């Protein structure tokens, strides 16, 4: 068994390119399974997708699961996860996994302050330097240090099939000057992440390492970062620093500025997008995988995905099942959806569960959202294979 694992190589193969856009169908190979791309990546921040079991997310069509390095480092700790055989085994998931560098959480939390009880003072959560980052846990205020080497070692112990280089993600809005400084730190850390990735291995399978492009909403920085990261020997490329408060146009511009410089033979991941229109636009621009917490976050609030003709004027792609208009609605959440929730329950029942604050409400809504997104992406893959992506996008978005 171990011998076979050692022979298994991480790989990416392009199966079909769309003739009218940059969309493409591909296949990422890992020891824990194959990922058909484009693919939505479910976020399991603390080794769990909120409200859903591994069986649920597998049934919903999830192929790749995203774990959070920052949170898993704080709880339960990477050494604990390693004793269980990696994050996949730890949480009972037998498919491919990916972990982030921890950078996004460190820097986003760095904008806040925490009460340090033992010192009885207000203290910044994070202190950034060129060598790395010293930060305080948002849980108990304890001090921790992340460098590229530390981040990579943690991810190695977590055992994901794909791991990410340590980077700095700036908040929006940020000045050109500060965004450039953060990008240069990311570039300084990238070769160190690569070198650390070549060090001691804790598992008998290859962990692919992706570099991360930064640069905020600035064209010159995005292009510079795309060129720099693409020139390094990463196994794949991730585009970071989007969906942090910028407009949708600014997000699309950041992708457009980066894509011409990315190697076509490597997989491309977009960090943090999951809205319906964003998914179509990202795939159209050549993105292979993308992750977001939206399906379960929306699900916990009773926001559920529907096709455009079932939505509302404010947002065509979703409805709020909490609204009284659905109290006596005997139709499923989405009429053509084949998920367990839609095949078994009505809008009126979901409305009742949310109004009564029953725990089942969160699971059923989250399950539907996860299934809906993955089913849509599956249909998009089929559209690309049939060279009908543009037609499918137009038909679907104009319903």
Secondary structure in CASP SS format (residue, H / E / C, confidence):
PFRMAT SS
TARGET T0000
AUTHOR 0000-0000-0000
METHOD secondary structure of the structure
MODEL  1
X C 1.00
X H 1.00
X H 1.00
X H 1.00
X H 1.00
X H 1.00
X H 1.00
X C 1.00
X C 1.00
X C 1.00
X E 1.00
X E 1.00
X E 1.00
X E 1.00
X E 1.00
X E 1.00
X E 1.00
X C 1.00
X C 1.00
X C 1.00
X C 1.00
X C 1.00
X C 1.00
X E 1.00
X E 1.00
X E 1.00
X E 1.00
X E 1.00
X E 1.00
X E 1.00
X C 1.00
X C 1.00
X E 1.00
X E 1.00
X E 1.00
X E 1.00
X E 1.00
X C 1.00
X E 1.00
X E 1.00
X E 1.00
X E 1.00
X E 1.00
X E 1.00
X C 1.00
X C 1.00
X C 1.00
X C 1.00
X E 1.00
X C 1.00
X C 1.00
X E 1.00
X C 1.00
X H 1.00
X H 1.00
X H 1.00
X H 1.00
X H 1.00
X H 1.00
X C 1.00
X C 1.00
X C 1.00
X C 1.00
X E 1.00
X E 1.00
X E 1.00
X E 1.00
X C 1.00
X H 1.00
X H 1.00
X H 1.00
X H 1.00
X H 1.00
X H 1.00
X C 1.00
X C 1.00
X C 1.00
X H 1.00
X H 1.00
X H 1.00
X H 1.00
X H 1.00
X H 1.00
X C 1.00
X C 1.00
X C 1.00
X H 1.00
X H 1.00
X H 1.00
X H 1.00
X H 1.00
X C 1.00
X C 1.00
X C 1.00
X C 1.00
X E 1.00
X E 1.00
X E 1.00
X E 1.00
X C 1.00
X C 1.00
X C 1.00
X H 1.00
X H 1.00
X H 1.00
X H 1.00
X H 1.00
X H 1.00
X H 1.00
X C 1.00
X C 1.00
X C 1.00
X E 1.00
X E 1.00
X E 1.00
X E 1.00
X C 1.00
X C 1.00
X C 1.00
X C 1.00
X E 1.00
X E 1.00
X E 1.00
X E 1.00
X C 1.00
X E 1.00
X E 1.00
X E 1.00
X C 1.00
X C 1.00
X C 1.00
X C 1.00
X E 1.00
X E 1.00
X E 1.00
X E 1.00
X C 1.00
X C 1.00
X C 1.00
X C 1.00
X C 1.00
X C 1.00
X E 1.00
X E 1.00
X E 1.00
X E 1.00
X C 1.00
X H 1.00
X H 1.00
X H 1.00
X H 1.00
X H 1.00
X H 1.00
X H 1.00
X H 1.00
X H 1.00
X H 1.00
X H 1.00
X C 1.00
X C 1.00
X C 1.00
X E 1.00
X E 1.00
X E 1.00
X C 1.00
X C 1.00
X C 1.00
X C 1.00
X C 1.00
X C 1.00
X C 1.00
X C 1.00
X C 1.00
X C 1.00
X C 1.00
X H 1.00
X H 1.00
X H 1.00
X H 1.00
X H 1.00
X H 1.00
X H 1.00
X H 1.00
X H 1.00
X H 1.00
X H 1.00
X H 1.00
X H 1.00
X H 1.00
X H 1.00
X H 1.00
X H 1.00
X H 1.00
X H 1.00
X H 1.00
X H 1.00
X H 1.00
X C 1.00
X C 1.00
X C 1.00
X C 1.00
X C 1.00
X C 1.00
X C 1.00
X C 1.00
X C 1.00
X C 1.00
X E 1.00
X E 1.00
X E 1.00
X E 1.00
X E 1.00
X E 1.00
X C 1.00
X C 1.00
X C 1.00
X C 1.00
X C 1.00
X H 1.00
X H 1.00
X H 1.00
X H 1.00
X H 1.00
X H 1.00
X H 1.00
X H 1.00
X H 1.00
X H 1.00
X H 1.00
X H 1.00
X C 1.00
X C 1.00
X C 1.00
X C 1.00
X C 1.00
X E 1.00
X E 1.00
X E 1.00
X E 1.00
X C 1.00
X C 1.00
X C 1.00
X C 1.00
X C 1.00
X C 1.00
X C 1.00
X C 1.00
X H 1.00
X H 1.00
X H 1.00
X H 1.00
X H 1.00
X H 1.00
X H 1.00
X H 1.00
X H 1.00
X H 1.00
X H 1.00
X H 1.00
X C 1.00
X C 1.00
X C 1.00
X C 1.00
X C 1.00
X C 1.00
X C 1.00
X E 1.00
X E 1.00
X E 1.00
X E 1.00
X E 1.00
X C 1.00
X C 1.00
X C 1.00
X C 1.00
X H 1.00
X H 1.00
X H 1.00
X H 1.00
X H 1.00
X H 1.00
X H 1.00
X H 1.00
X H 1.00
X C 1.00
X C 1.00
X C 1.00
X C 1.00
X E 1.00
X E 1.00
X E 1.00
X E 1.00
X C 1.00
X H 1.00
X H 1.00
X H 1.00
X H 1.00
X H 1.00
X H 1.00
X H 1.00
X H 1.00
X C 1.00
X E 1.00
X E 1.00
X E 1.00
X C 1.00
X C 1.00
X H 1.00
X H 1.00
X H 1.00
X C 1.00
X C 1.00
X C 1.00
X C 1.00
X C 1.00
X C 1.00
X C 1.00
X E 1.00
X E 1.00
X E 1.00
X C 1.00
X C 1.00
X C 1.00
X H 1.00
X H 1.00
X H 1.00
X C 1.00
X C 1.00
X C 1.00
X C 1.00
X C 1.00
X C 1.00
X C 1.00
X C 1.00
X C 1.00
X C 1.00
X C 1.00
X C 1.00
X C 1.00
X H 1.00
X H 1.00
X H 1.00
X H 1.00
X H 1.00
X C 1.00
X C 1.00
X H 1.00
X H 1.00
X H 1.00
X H 1.00
X H 1.00
X H 1.00
X H 1.00
X H 1.00
X H 1.00
X C 1.00
X C 1.00
X C 1.00
X H 1.00
X H 1.00
X H 1.00
X H 1.00
X H 1.00
X H 1.00
X H 1.00
X H 1.00
X H 1.00
X H 1.00
X H 1.00
X H 1.00
X H 1.00
X H 1.00
X H 1.00
X H 1.00
X H 1.00
X H 1.00
X H 1.00
X H 1.00
X H 1.00
X H 1.00
X H 1.00
X H 1.00
X H 1.00
X H 1.00
X H 1.00
X C 1.00
X C 1.00
X C 1.00
X H 1.00
X H 1.00
X H 1.00
X H 1.00
X H 1.00
X H 1.00
X H 1.00
X H 1.00
X H 1.00
X C 1.00
X C 1.00
END
